[in-house]
Amino acid sequence: MSRIDDIYRRIADADRPEVFITLRPREEVAAEFAASASSGLPLAGTVLAVKDNVDVAGLPTTAACPGYLYHPDVDAPSVAALRAAGAVVIGKTNLDQFATGLVGTRSPYGAVRDSRRPDRISGGSSSGSAVAVALGFADIAIGTDTAGSGRVPAGLQGIIGVKPTLGVVSTEGVVPACASYDTVTIFAETLDLADRAMAAMAMGAGPRPFGTATRLAAPEQPTIAVPAELPELDEGWRAAFADAVAAAEGAGLRIKPIDLTPFLAAARLLYEDALVAERAHAVGGFLGAADESAALDPTVAGIIGGAGRFSAVDLLSARSRLADLRRAAMAELGDADALMVPTAPAHPGLAEVAADPVGVNSRMGTYTNFCNLFDLCGVAVPAGTVAETDGTQAQFGITLLARAHEDAVVMDLARRFSANRAAPAWPESVAPSVELAVFGAHMRGGPLTHELSDRGARWVGEVTTAPSYRLVALDTVPPKPGLVRDGVHGRVIEGEVWSMSPNALGEFLAALPAPMMLGSVELSDGRWVVGFGCAADAAAEGEALVRARW
């Protein structure tokens, strides 16, 4: 049985018609998959599901509202980038209507149920995308995230959810929810696959979205902030988060409790204050003219329609309050490299949401709503399970959040938390970087490694020079070897290559003490990279020291 046949059999056997709004014919997908599988592209043989508020050429876009349906002529750039990298679209997935919700039940196409416990919610609004990955209907899925839609479903479904810095992935071809805070996200079963998919999407976004000062990794001993208090968590979920904190400490992350009050205060602005007016700006005109045939979800219509009570002055006041809260929150975060929070505070049942659709939804956004308002980037990762009172097991996950453009830092931390130190593709593939060859004290485990890692440098691997170098002992504190090119008496020297931003390399060079200097070093594979050398007079003196000692 072919891979595509297996997926379509799995879809039929699962009997989950609420996951897809549009499912492409098997024959079309199989033909594209066969071409992709032999292409050698980064995502060759990868099956992609797309949230139905993101355009795919030839498939209708509904945003889970039949009356809103239109037929796009071109792919959204995020979809086009993944297709160009080899991914094959299988269909469009269900969502909370107009991406307004964190529960996955606000859709006339049906409530998307949890992949393991069908009496529970899937999480939203990217409900169908997350469940498609969790059930093996797709390898990766596009979601969107405004208040947690690309993270809450990942946490409840036990998969990876990556939410980039705002603007890193194009939102063109996406039905807006709150345009100022919308992002396109990725779901995947593994960090490695999510990493490659994010790299492809970001590379398709046009001009490089990262600056020359981008950190490419977390420090050797990073500091992780955690909430000092955990509102809305049941006891079992509190225990699971405590276990996750202990696991983070075991992975070498230093823990710093902080007051989450300004974060939580900002979270309430997104739905309970004038910022909700952005949702009305996006689709309010359509809602105002729609009749019963549009199949509007009453809760969504109430939220968006209620935004009319706010004035322009109210919106400006809300943005001013948000700016104040952001300053307070970032001050509280202080020197921490990231903030670790529970991805979701609980896993409600469908009946619980039906009884209190607004209250339960609000609770689900406790640890996510503030993220995009503060332009934080994040990675949601599984972190075990929670034993529920009914004897079942809920998936538990944590999210690592960092400041804008620190995407590489949170991905690095997510890999450390998950004991996965594979070489990343994202965001280094779209961030300016320079390779630096180091020898001696700056190598991993050496006394000066921190001078690289504290500047966001990432260890790439071990290397050897061409057989035309020698090392001399320099009279420095701490002791350092000096690399000297010697075409007569040289030999192969072992070292390491690190990748770092151009700004970090400039800072490093400016702080480099005499007699050290940077120049070009030839590696055994024929590459020339920036590397350490030393002044000629110091090399001569160092050689004498070597003779004296050895």
GUMI-757826 format. One line per field, with one value per residue (C-alpha): residue number from 1; residue in three letters; x negated, y negated, z negated. Coordinates in steps of 0.05 Angstrom, whole numbers. Each point is the difference from the previous one (the first is absolute). Example, Ala and Ser with C-alpha at 12.3 -4.5 7.8 and 13.67 -1.06 7.14 Angstrom:
residues 2
nr = 1; 2
rest = ALA; SER
c1 = -246; -27
c2 = 90; -69
c3 = -156; 13
***
This chain:
residues 550
nr = 1; 2; 3; 4; 5; 6; 7; 8; 9; 10; 11; 12; 13; 14; 15; 16; 17; 18; 19; 20; 21; 22; 23; 24; 25; 26; 27; 28; 29; 30; 31; 32; 33; 34; 35; 36; 37; 38; 39; 40; 41; 42; 43; 44; 45; 46; 47; 48; 49; 50; 51; 52; 53; 54; 55; 56; 57; 58; 59; 60; 61; 62; 63; 64; 65; 66; 67; 68; 69; 70; 71; 72; 73; 74; 75; 76; 77; 78; 79; 80; 81; 82; 83; 84; 85; 86; 87; 88; 89; 90; 91; 92; 93; 94; 95; 96; 97; 98; 99; 100; 101; 102; 103; 104; 105; 106; 107; 108; 109; 110; 111; 112; 113; 114; 115; 116; 117; 118; 119; 120; 121; 122; 123; 124; 125; 126; 127; 128; 129; 130; 131; 132; 133; 134; 135; 136; 137; 138; 139; 140; 141; 142; 143; 144; 145; 146; 147; 148; 149; 150; 151; 152; 153; 154; 155; 156; 157; 158; 159; 160; 161; 162; 163; 164; 165; 166; 167; 168; 169; 170; 171; 172; 173; 174; 175; 176; 177; 178; 179; 180; 181; 182; 183; 184; 185; 186; 187; 188; 189; 190; 191; 192; 193; 194; 195; 196; 197; 198; 199; 200; 201; 202; 203; 204; 205; 206; 207; 208; 209; 210; 211; 212; 213; 214; 215; 216; 217; 218; 219; 220; 221; 222; 223; 224; 225; 226; 227; 228; 229; 230; 231; 232; 233; 234; 235; 236; 237; 238; 239; 240; 241; 242; 243; 244; 245; 246; 247; 248; 249; 250; 251; 252; 253; 254; 255; 256; 257; 258; 259; 260; 261; 262; 263; 264; 265; 266; 267; 268; 269; 270; 271; 272; 273; 274; 275; 276; 277; 278; 279; 280; 281; 282; 283; 284; 285; 286; 287; 288; 289; 290; 291; 292; 293; 294; 295; 296; 297; 298; 299; 300; 301; 302; 303; 304; 305; 306; 307; 308; 309; 310; 311; 312; 313; 314; 315; 316; 317; 318; 319; 320; 321; 322; 323; 324; 325; 326; 327; 328; 329; 330; 331; 332; 333; 334; 335; 336; 337; 338; 339; 340; 341; 342; 343; 344; 345; 346; 347; 348; 349; 350; 351; 352; 353; 354; 355; 356; 357; 358; 359; 360; 361; 362; 363; 364; 365; 366; 367; 368; 369; 370; 371; 372; 373; 374; 375; 376; 377; 378; 379; 380; 381; 382; 383; 384; 385; 386; 387; 388; 389; 390; 391; 392; 393; 394; 395; 396; 397; 398; 399; 400; 401; 402; 403; 404; 405; 406; 407; 408; 409; 410; 411; 412; 413; 414; 415; 416; 417; 418; 419; 420; 421; 422; 423; 424; 425; 426; 427; 428; 429; 430; 431; 432; 433; 434; 435; 436; 437; 438; 439; 440; 441; 442; 443; 444; 445; 446; 447; 448; 449; 450; 451; 452; 453; 454; 455; 456; 457; 458; 459; 460; 461; 462; 463; 464; 465; 466; 467; 468; 469; 470; 471; 472; 473; 474; 475; 476; 477; 478; 479; 480; 481; 482; 483; 484; 485; 486; 487; 488; 489; 490; 491; 492; 493; 494; 495; 496; 497; 498; 499; 500; 501; 502; 503; 504; 505; 506; 507; 508; 509; 510; 511; 512; 513; 514; 515; 516; 517; 518; 519; 520; 521; 522; 523; 524; 525; 526; 527; 528; 529; 530; 531; 532; 533; 534; 535; 536; 537; 538; 539; 540; 541; 542; 543; 544; 545; 546; 547; 548; 549; 550
rest = MET; SER; ARG; ILE; ASP; ASP; ILE; TYR; ARG; ARG; ILE; ALA; ASP; ALA; ASP; ARG; PRO; GLU; VAL; PHE; ILE; THR; LEU; ARG; PRO; ARG; GLU; GLU; VAL; ALA; ALA; GLU; PHE; ALA; ALA; SER; ALA; SER; SER; GLY; LEU; PRO; LEU; ALA; GLY; THR; VAL; LEU; ALA; VAL; LYS; ASP; ASN; VAL; ASP; VAL; ALA; GLY; LEU; PRO; THR; THR; ALA; ALA; CYS; PRO; GLY; TYR; LEU; TYR; HIS; PRO; ASP; VAL; ASP; ALA; PRO; SER; VAL; ALA; ALA; LEU; ARG; ALA; ALA; GLY; ALA; VAL; VAL; ILE; GLY; LYS; THR; ASN; LEU; ASP; GLN; PHE; ALA; THR; GLY; LEU; VAL; GLY; THR; ARG; SER; PRO; TYR; GLY; ALA; VAL; ARG; ASP; SER; ARG; ARG; PRO; ASP; ARG; ILE; SER; GLY; GLY; SER; SER; SER; GLY; SER; ALA; VAL; ALA; VAL; ALA; LEU; GLY; PHE; ALA; ASP; ILE; ALA; ILE; GLY; THR; ASP; THR; ALA; GLY; SER; GLY; ARG; VAL; PRO; ALA; GLY; LEU; GLN; GLY; ILE; ILE; GLY; VAL; LYS; PRO; THR; LEU; GLY; VAL; VAL; SER; THR; GLU; GLY; VAL; VAL; PRO; ALA; CYS; ALA; SER; TYR; ASP; THR; VAL; THR; ILE; PHE; ALA; GLU; THR; LEU; ASP; LEU; ALA; ASP; ARG; ALA; MET; ALA; ALA; MET; ALA; MET; GLY; ALA; GLY; PRO; ARG; PRO; PHE; GLY; THR; ALA; THR; ARG; LEU; ALA; ALA; PRO; GLU; GLN; PRO; THR; ILE; ALA; VAL; PRO; ALA; GLU; LEU; PRO; GLU; LEU; ASP; GLU; GLY; TRP; ARG; ALA; ALA; PHE; ALA; ASP; ALA; VAL; ALA; ALA; ALA; GLU; GLY; ALA; GLY; LEU; ARG; ILE; LYS; PRO; ILE; ASP; LEU; THR; PRO; PHE; LEU; ALA; ALA; ALA; ARG; LEU; LEU; TYR; GLU; ASP; ALA; LEU; VAL; ALA; GLU; ARG; ALA; HIS; ALA; VAL; GLY; GLY; PHE; LEU; GLY; ALA; ALA; ASP; GLU; SER; ALA; ALA; LEU; ASP; PRO; THR; VAL; ALA; GLY; ILE; ILE; GLY; GLY; ALA; GLY; ARG; PHE; SER; ALA; VAL; ASP; LEU; LEU; SER; ALA; ARG; SER; ARG; LEU; ALA; ASP; LEU; ARG; ARG; ALA; ALA; MET; ALA; GLU; LEU; GLY; ASP; ALA; ASP; ALA; LEU; MET; VAL; PRO; THR; ALA; PRO; ALA; HIS; PRO; GLY; LEU; ALA; GLU; VAL; ALA; ALA; ASP; PRO; VAL; GLY; VAL; ASN; SER; ARG; MET; GLY; THR; TYR; THR; ASN; PHE; CYS; ASN; LEU; PHE; ASP; LEU; CYS; GLY; VAL; ALA; VAL; PRO; ALA; GLY; THR; VAL; ALA; GLU; THR; ASP; GLY; THR; GLN; ALA; GLN; PHE; GLY; ILE; THR; LEU; LEU; ALA; ARG; ALA; HIS; GLU; ASP; ALA; VAL; VAL; MET; ASP; LEU; ALA; ARG; ARG; PHE; SER; ALA; ASN; ARG; ALA; ALA; PRO; ALA; TRP; PRO; GLU; SER; VAL; ALA; PRO; SER; VAL; GLU; LEU; ALA; VAL; PHE; GLY; ALA; HIS; MET; ARG; GLY; GLY; PRO; LEU; THR; HIS; GLU; LEU; SER; ASP; ARG; GLY; ALA; ARG; TRP; VAL; GLY; GLU; VAL; THR; THR; ALA; PRO; SER; TYR; ARG; LEU; VAL; ALA; LEU; ASP; THR; VAL; PRO; PRO; LYS; PRO; GLY; LEU; VAL; ARG; ASP; GLY; VAL; HIS; GLY; ARG; VAL; ILE; GLU; GLY; GLU; VAL; TRP; SER; MET; SER; PRO; ASN; ALA; LEU; GLY; GLU; PHE; LEU; ALA; ALA; LEU; PRO; ALA; PRO; MET; MET; LEU; GLY; SER; VAL; GLU; LEU; SER; ASP; GLY; ARG; TRP; VAL; VAL; GLY; PHE; GLY; CYS; ALA; ALA; ASP; ALA; ALA; ALA; GLU; GLY; GLU; ALA; LEU; VAL; ARG; ALA; ARG; TRP
c1 = 0; -27; -10; 58; 45; -17; 17; 68; 15; -17; 46; 57; -10; -4; 69; -18; 37; -7; -76; 0; 45; -29; -37; -34; 12; -49; -23; -22; -38; -32; -26; -30; -29; -35; -33; -20; -28; -56; -13; -56; 33; -4; 73; 2; 54; 33; 76; 27; 69; 19; 47; 59; -13; -64; 5; -16; 8; 57; 31; 54; -16; 57; -30; 52; 57; 36; 28; -70; -26; -44; -47; -72; -41; -68; -30; -14; -75; -6; 33; -39; -66; 16; 22; -64; -38; 36; 61; 65; 67; 52; 56; 28; 14; 56; -8; 37; 37; -42; -55; 39; -8; -46; 47; 11; 75; 24; 11; 62; -43; 0; -39; -69; -9; -64; -42; -1; 62; 58; 41; -53; -16; -58; -20; 6; 5; -47; 38; 2; -73; -24; 45; -20; -73; 17; 41; -52; 43; -58; -73; 4; 56; 6; 37; 8; -10; 28; 16; -29; 32; -67; -20; 62; 19; -73; -1; 66; -19; -71; -35; -48; 27; -47; 23; -51; -13; 53; -16; -52; 50; 45; 74; 20; 55; 24; 70; -18; 23; -37; -48; -49; -11; 11; -54; -4; -23; -21; 22; -43; -12; -74; -44; -44; 58; 30; -69; -7; 71; -10; -65; 35; 58; -47; -44; 62; 18; -43; -55; -36; 42; -57; -53; -75; 3; 44; -21; -7; 3; 12; -59; -35; 37; 64; 49; 73; 54; 61; 64; -5; 75; 40; 72; 53; -40; 29; -44; -19; -20; -40; -38; -13; -28; -44; -27; -14; -38; -41; -14; -23; -47; -26; -14; -44; 50; -2; 70; 22; 71; 34; 65; 45; 50; -15; 1; 69; 27; -20; 32; 68; -6; 5; 73; 26; -22; -3; -54; 56; 19; -53; 44; 58; -45; -19; 68; 51; 27; 15; 33; 43; 29; 4; 65; 15; -27; -71; 2; -32; -21; 40; -58; -47; 52; 12; -74; -13; 66; -11; -62; 45; 8; -72; -22; -65; -20; 13; -46; -56; 9; -5; -64; -29; 16; -30; -65; -4; 13; -52; -53; 19; 0; -68; -29; 26; -31; -65; -63; 38; -11; 71; 64; 28; 75; 51; 27; 71; 29; 48; 33; 75; 54; 47; 58; -38; -12; 72; 23; -48; -30; -30; -24; -36; -31; -26; -32; -34; -36; -30; -71; 5; 41; -56; -52; 16; 18; -71; -28; -31; -21; 13; -6; 51; -27; 30; -18; 33; 71; 48; 44; 72; 53; 38; -60; -23; -66; -3; -58; -41; -45; -43; -16; -66; 9; -53; -5; 10; -52; -26; 31; -66; -7; 68; -11; -68; 32; 57; -52; -38; 65; 17; -72; -6; -63; 5; -26; 55; 25; 41; -9; -74; 19; 31; -44; -67; -57; -75; -40; -58; -54; -27; -58; -18; 34; 62; 18; 58; -16; -57; -7; 20; 58; 48; -29; 34; 63; 17; 1; 50; -51; 20; -48; -3; -50; -71; -48; -73; -44; -39; -69; -34; 9; -32; 19; -44; 11; 15; -18; 72; 50; 33; -52; 18; -30; -16; 14; -56; -1; -64; -6; -66; 9; 76; 47; 75; 30; 65; 52; 73; 45; 53; 53; 17; 32; -43; 13; -23; -63; -14; 9; -44; -55; 4; -10; -56; -63; -69; -35; 62; 28; 50; -16; 15; -14; -2; 37; -16; 63; -27; 44; -28; 35; -12; -45; -50; -71; -52; -49; -66; -43; 43; -4; -76; -1; 51; -41; -59; 46; 20; -73; -13; 57; -2
c2 = 0; -69; -54; -41; 62; 12; -71; 1; 68; -30; -59; 47; 46; -57; -27; -72; -39; -64; -4; -21; -51; 18; 66; 5; 62; 56; 7; -73; 3; 67; -28; -62; 42; 47; -59; -31; 64; 3; -75; -4; -63; -16; 22; 55; 50; -44; -4; -68; -20; -74; -37; -25; -73; 5; 0; 61; -10; 42; 14; -43; -43; -4; -20; 50; -44; 28; -68; -30; 51; -23; 34; -27; 1; 4; 32; -41; -12; 47; 56; -16; 4; 68; 27; -27; 39; 64; 3; 26; -30; 52; -48; -58; 10; -23; -56; -44; -47; -59; 26; -26; 50; 47; 60; 27; 5; -64; 26; 19; 56; 33; -4; 30; 52; 20; 51; 48; -15; -20; -28; -55; -61; -3; -71; -56; -37; 43; 62; 40; -13; 25; 62; 16; 5; 37; 52; 9; -31; -48; -7; -75; -50; -75; -35; -72; -32; -65; 19; 71; 36; 29; 22; 22; 55; 23; 7; 38; 46; 16; -29; -57; -70; -55; -73; -47; -73; -44; -14; 55; 41; -37; -6; -17; 46; 10; -21; -49; 9; -58; -21; -35; 64; 57; 50; 63; 61; 72; 65; 63; 64; -15; -60; 17; 0; -63; -32; 16; -23; -66; -11; 11; -47; -55; 5; -10; -64; -44; -44; 29; -15; 5; -52; 4; 4; 63; 50; 70; 40; -6; -9; 60; -11; -36; -30; 19; -39; 38; -27; -7; 13; 45; -25; 45; 65; 60; 38; 54; -52; -38; 64; 11; -70; 11; 63; -40; -53; 56; 29; -68; -6; 70; -24; -56; -57; -48; -16; -69; -9; -66; -36; 13; -55; -48; 57; 23; -71; -8; 66; -26; -59; 44; 20; -43; -69; -43; 43; 46; -56; 29; 61; -44; -37; 66; 32; -44; -27; 70; 19; -62; 17; 76; 38; 69; 34; -23; 50; -48; 30; -38; -6; -26; -48; -26; -12; -36; -36; -25; -38; -55; -27; -25; -67; -20; -34; 65; 37; -51; 4; 76; -4; -49; 47; 58; -40; -12; 73; 22; -44; 29; 71; -6; -31; 59; 48; -37; 40; 64; 30; 28; 10; 70; 8; 55; 0; 11; 0; 58; 46; -13; 44; -18; -4; -48; -47; 4; -20; -60; -15; -68; 17; 64; -33; -57; 50; 36; -65; -13; 15; -18; -63; -48; 30; -34; -65; -3; 28; 61; 61; 69; 75; 47; 69; 62; 10; 64; 15; -17; 53; -26; 14; 44; 47; -25; -34; -71; -24; -53; -50; -60; -61; -36; -74; -52; -71; -18; 29; 48; 58; 37; -6; 32; 55; 15; 1; 45; 48; 0; 13; 57; 28; -13; -38; 13; -55; -52; -25; -57; -58; 2; 12; -70; -36; -32; 41; 10; 63; -7; 53; 4; 38; 12; -40; -19; 72; 32; 13; -50; -59; -51; 36; -48; -57; 33; 30; -64; -36; 50; 41; 71; 58; 30; 57; 23; -16; 8; -50; 12; 30; -67; -27; 6; -22; -40; -12; -73; -32; -21; 11; 47; 36; -1; 33; -44; 27; -14; 17; 37; 30; 35; 30; -3; 58; 12; -35; 20; -53; -18; -44; -44; -41; -70; -64; -53; -48; 52; 13; -74; -5; 61; -30; -67; 35; 46; -13; -5; 39; 37; -20; 26; 19; 54; 73; 56; 63; 71; 1; -59; -54; -65; -27; -56; 27; -16; -20; -39; -56; 21; -26; 37; 63; -3; -10; 54; 49; -13; 15; 65; 20; -20; 42; 60
c3 = 0; 19; -51; 27; 2; -73; -19; 35; -31; -68; 13; 20; -60; -50; 20; -18; 54; -41; 10; 73; 33; 68; 13; 68; 43; -17; 73; 4; -65; 18; 67; -33; -57; 50; 34; -67; -30; 51; 4; -52; -28; -75; -11; 53; -16; -53; -4; -19; -27; 2; -47; 40; -12; 42; 76; 42; 75; 27; -68; -32; -60; -51; -67; -25; 25; 61; 18; 2; 51; 57; 49; 0; 64; -35; -61; -62; -2; -60; 39; 63; -39; -30; 68; 32; -54; 19; -45; 31; -22; -20; -18; -40; -74; -47; -50; -49; 47; 23; -46; -60; -56; -36; -6; 70; -7; 33; 71; 40; 29; -68; -65; 10; -53; -37; 37; -59; -41; 45; -57; -9; 41; 49; -16; 50; 41; 42; -22; 64; 16; -67; 0; 72; -23; -65; 38; 55; 55; 15; -18; -10; -2; 7; -56; -19; -68; -29; -72; -3; 59; 22; -70; -40; 49; 2; -75; -4; 58; -24; 61; 17; 15; 24; -3; 31; -12; 32; 73; 9; 41; 48; -18; 71; 23; -72; -22; -56; -71; -33; 55; -47; -39; 49; 17; 42; -39; 10; -34; 5; -38; -9; -12; 59; 49; -29; 5; 74; 15; -36; 38; 66; -18; -24; 62; 43; -37; 43; -28; -59; -62; -50; -14; -6; -76; -3; -52; 30; -64; -75; -47; -31; -65; 19; -50; 7; -34; -27; -32; -75; -2; 46; 6; 31; -6; -35; -49; 50; 51; -53; -15; 74; 6; -61; 33; 63; -40; -32; 69; 25; -59; 16; 71; -28; 1; -59; -28; -20; -29; 22; -12; 60; -18; 58; 49; -24; 0; 72; 19; -22; 48; 62; -10; -57; 24; 63; 33; 22; 48; 48; 8; 20; 49; 32; 12; -35; 65; 24; -65; 0; 69; -9; -7; -28; 63; -20; -58; -50; -66; -53; -49; 54; 27; -71; -13; 66; 2; -71; 21; 26; -71; 1; 28; 33; -65; -36; 48; -9; -76; 3; 41; -50; -57; 39; 10; -75; -16; 50; -32; -68; 26; 34; -63; -40; 51; -10; 18; 13; 68; 5; -38; -10; -12; 4; 71; -24; -71; 9; 51; -2; 26; 57; -49; -45; 58; 23; -70; -5; 69; -18; -70; 20; 60; -43; -48; 58; 19; -68; 22; 73; 11; -19; 46; 66; -34; -26; 66; -33; 40; -27; 7; -32; -17; -34; -73; -22; -22; -56; -34; 2; -52; 50; 6; 68; 18; 26; 42; -36; 35; -15; 44; 1; 17; 16; 25; 73; 47; -53; 39; 2; -76; -14; 52; -32; -70; 26; 27; -66; -39; 48; 0; 75; 20; 75; 45; 12; 66; -28; -7; 18; 72; 3; -50; 20; -30; 3; -16; -48; -10; -71; -31; -73; -55; 40; 18; -36; -73; 2; -48; 54; 34; -34; 42; 60; -31; -38; 67; 29; 39; 19; -1; 71; -7; -4; 57; 19; 35; 64; -16; -2; -70; -68; -70; -46; -74; -16; -66; -17; -56; 9; 44; 73; 62; 59; 69; 50; 74; 17; 69; -17; -70; -6; -15; -9; -60; -33; -16; 3; 42; -31; 36; -24; 23; 34; -58; -50; 40; 1; -76; -9; 43; -36; -67; 24; -41; 30; 27; 27; 67; 51; 71; 51; -16; 51; -21; 22; 45; 40; -32; -25; -62; -50; -55; -55; 13; -38; 13; 31; -57; -51; 43; -1; -75; -9; 40; -46; -59; 33; 8; -72; -27; 48
***
